[in-house]
Amino acid sequence: MDLSVVVPLFNERACLVPLHQELDGVLGTLGRTYEILFVDDGSTDGSDRVLRDLKAADQHIRVIRLARNSGQTAALACGLKRASGEVIVALDADGENDPRDIPRLLAKLDQGYDLVSGWREHRWQSAKFTRRFPSQAANSLISYTTGVQLHDYGCTLKAYRRAIAQQMMLYGEMHRFVPAIAAELGAQIAEVPVNFRPRRAGVSKYGIGRVVRTFLDLITVVFLSSYATRPIQVFGSIGLLLGGVGVLWTTTLVFEKMALGHALANRPALLLAVLLVVVGVQFISLGLLGEMIARTYHESQNKPIYTIKEEF
């Protein structure tokens, strides 16, 4: 199979038929063998019945239904793992992603990249202060934190080489950080502008709760990509900082008591200084335990701490 198009969905019944029509019109002109893989993430609105009808009418369609609603990351991960194509394109089912952009992503991928991400350049033009600027700020933060510079981390429309797509392990809300995870595997990443369209029907699944979970997953991604095999450098640094401040503060207080005769019994500063020392020791101990766990994890599974891209 040359190409797999993965479509994660949850309660998008009204969008499926027009999306399939658009995909069929675009993919039929590419001159590649292809499949359309719908991953139904536990829909309850009758999306499964629509998918059965589409499957009966089009031999290019495959459908995977998850047992329960597990989230967009799980649905995307399932699609990437079960896709048959040498190239995999993922896009949302709500109609916001334009299938006519797929040839543009494939052309960029053919230039030697491993992952090409869509950039919804003109998104939220009419809501600059409430949606566009916060989105730009979030993407700038993610780009700075992960070191992978992209304008639009939230765009599902991406093209992957199979080797990269099937190496990635996705959890939580980490579908937003796919480029950063792929970069950790040595992927060459590019970004191309794509169209943005309002969703055809239904309501957005995003809310403030997902913002919080995304921020927490960002911390996880940064830690796993930078310090998973050396946790002592994170926790040890924090421990040395807190412990060092505590030791200096305690030394100062003891000097005031011994040399200047200042009383310490009624000063909470001494308790705080000692607490900093204790917390510092705990952070260092946590870092050492993390080192032991990391070593056990890699050695017990014979899991390498590196990824080989090519071998001659």
N, C-alpha and C positions, 0 to 999 in steps of 0.2 A: 504494500500500500504506500503510495507516495505521500498522501496528505490525510490527516485526521483533523476534523473541526470539532472541538469539544465545547458543549454548551451546558454549563451548570444552570439549574433552574429550580425555583421554588414558587409554586402558585402563580404561574405565568400562562395560564390557559389561553387567554385572549391573544397573546403575542406569538404563539407557536406557529400557527399556519402562515401568517405573513412573513415571519422570520425564515421558515423553510422555503417559501417561494423565492425570497431574495437570495438565500444561500444556493439554492438549486440553479438560479440564473447565473450566479457568479462562478460557482465551482465547475459548471458544465463547460465553461469557456477556457479553462486553464490548461487543458490537455494533460491532466494528471489523474491517476486513479485516486479516488477519495472516498471517505466515509464521513458521515455526520453522527457524532456520538452525543446523544442527549443524556445528561445525568440528572435524574429527578430526585431532588433532595427531600423526599417525604412530602410531596405536595398533597394538599387536601381539597383542592378546588376542581378536581376532574382533569388535571393536566395529563394524567396517565392514559385516559381514554382518547384524548387528542393524539397523544404520541403513538398509541396502538394503531389508530387510523392512518397516521402518516407513515408508520413502519410498513403497513400493509400495501401502501401505494408506492413506496420508494425503497428499492433494495439497497440504496446507499446508507440508509438510516440504521443505527443501532441505538438501543435504549437500555440504560442501566437505572434501576430504581433502588434507592437506598431505603433501608428498613424504617428509618425515622429521620426527622430533620436534624442533620448533623452540622449544618453551617456551610457557607460558601467555600471555605477552605477545604473541608472534607470532600465536597462534591468535585471541586477542581482537582484535588489530589487523586481522587478515584479516576476521573477522566484521563488525566495525564498518564497514570499507571496502566490503564486498560486500553489506551489508544494503540492502533496498529501502524499508523503512518510514520514514515521517516521524518516528516515535519508535522508538527502539531500546532494548530491555531486554536486559541481559546477566545470566546467572546460571550458577553451577557445575552440572556434570552429576552430582555425587556425592550429591545429595539433601539437602545441608546447607541450601541456600536453598529456601524454601517458595514455590512458584508462586502460592499464595493471597495473597502480599504484593504481587503485581504491580499489582492495582487501586489499592492504597494509594499506590504510587510514581507511578502515572499521574495520580491525583487531585492529588498534590502538584505534579507537573510542570505540570499545567493551571493552576496558580495563577500561572504566569509564570516558573518556573525553567527553566534550561537543562539542569541535571543534578541528579538526586535520588539520593542514595546511601543504601544500607541500613545500619542500625546493629544488629548482633546484640547487643542489650542484655543478654541473659542468657547469653551464651556463657561456657563454662568455669566455671560456678558451683561445680562439684564439684572443680575443680583451681585454686583461687584463687592459690596460691603458685607453682605450677609453670607455669601457662599464663595465668591471667587477669591477674595483676599485671604480668608481663613484657609482655603484650599492651597493657595500658593505658599502661605506660611508653613503649613504642615508638610508640603512636599520639599520645601527648602530645608526644614528641620531634619526630615528623613534622609535627604541627600547628604547633608553635612554630617549627620551621625553615622550613616553607613558607609560613606565615601563613594557611593555610586550616584553620579549626578544625573537626575532625570527630572523632567518637569511635571510628570503625572504618574505617580506610583499607583494610584487607585484605578487606572484603566485596565479592565480585564482583557481587552483586545491585545493579544500578544502572539508572536510566532516563535516557536521553540524548535530546536533540533532535538530529536528523540533522545539522544544520549544524555543531554542536560536535563530534559524534562523528567526523565525517569530516575535520575539520581537524587532529585530534590525530595526532602522530607518536610512536609508541611503540617503544622499544627495550629490550634487556636485561630487567630485572625491573620495568619502569616501569608495569606494569598496576596496581601498588599506589599509584601516585602520580597516577592519572588525574584526581582532583579538582584537584590542584595544577596540572597541565598545562592542564586546562580553564579554571581561574581565570585563568591567564596569557593565555588567548584572550578573556577578558572574560565568561566564563560566570557566571550567577547560580546558586549551589549551595545545596541544602538537604539535610537528613538526616532520615530517618524510621526509627523502631524497626521491626525485622522479626524474624520467628521464626528460631531456630537449632535445627537438628536434627542428630543424629549421622549421619555418612555411612552409606549403606545397605550398601555392600560395598566390598571392596578396602582399600587402605592409603593413607594420606596421602602426597602427593608432596613434602611440606615437610621440610627438614632443616637442620642447622647451616650447611651450605654456602650455602643460599638466604638465610639471615640475613645472612651476610657480603656476598653480592651485592646484597641489598636495601639495606644500609647504604651501599655504594659508589654505587648508583644514586641514593640520596637526595642524596649530595654532588653528583652530576651534575645532578640536577633543580634543586637550589638554584642551582648555578652558571649553568646555562643560562637559568633563569628570571630571574635577577637581574643577571648579569654577562656574558652571551654577547656583547653588543654593546659592552662596555666592560671587557675583561679587564685593562687597565692598572690599574684600581682595585683588583683583587685582588692581582695579582702586584707592582704598583708599591708598594702599601701594605706588603706583606711585605718587599720590597726596601729600602724606606726605613727600616723598623724595624730590620732586621738591619744594614744599612749604617750607620745612625745610631749604633747601639750600637757597631759596630766602629770608627767614626771617633772617637767619644768615648773609647773604651778605648785606641785607639792614641795619641790626643793625650795622655791621662793617662800612658801609659808613656813617651812621648817627653819629657814634662815631668819625670818622675822621673829620666830619664837625664840631661837637660841641666841641670836645676836642682839636683837632689839627688845626682847622681852614682851612682844605682843601676845595677847591671849588668843588661843585657837579654839577653846571649848565652845564658845558661842558664835563661831563663824561657820556658816554652811559652805563656804568656799572650800574648806578642807575636804568635806564629804564629796563635793563635786569633782575636785581634783583627783581624789582616790577612785571615784567612779570612772573617770576618763581612763585611768590606768587599767582598771579591770576590764572595761569595755574594749580597750585597745588589745589587751591580751586575748580576749574572746574572739575578736575579728581575725587576729593572726592564727589562732587555733582553728577557726572556721576555714581559713584559707588552706591550712595544712590538711584538714580533713577533705576539703575539695580536691586537693592534689591526689590524695590517696584514692578517692572515688573515681576521679578521671583516669588514673592509671589502671585501676581494676576494670573499669568499663572498656577501655581500649584493649587491654591485654587479655581479658577473659573472652572477648569476641574476636580476637586477632584483628581488630579494627585499626586501619592505618590512620595516622594523623595528617596525611597528605593525600592529594588526588593527582594521579598520573594522567596527563592530557594526551600524550603521544609517546610511543616507544619505537625506536629504529632497530 
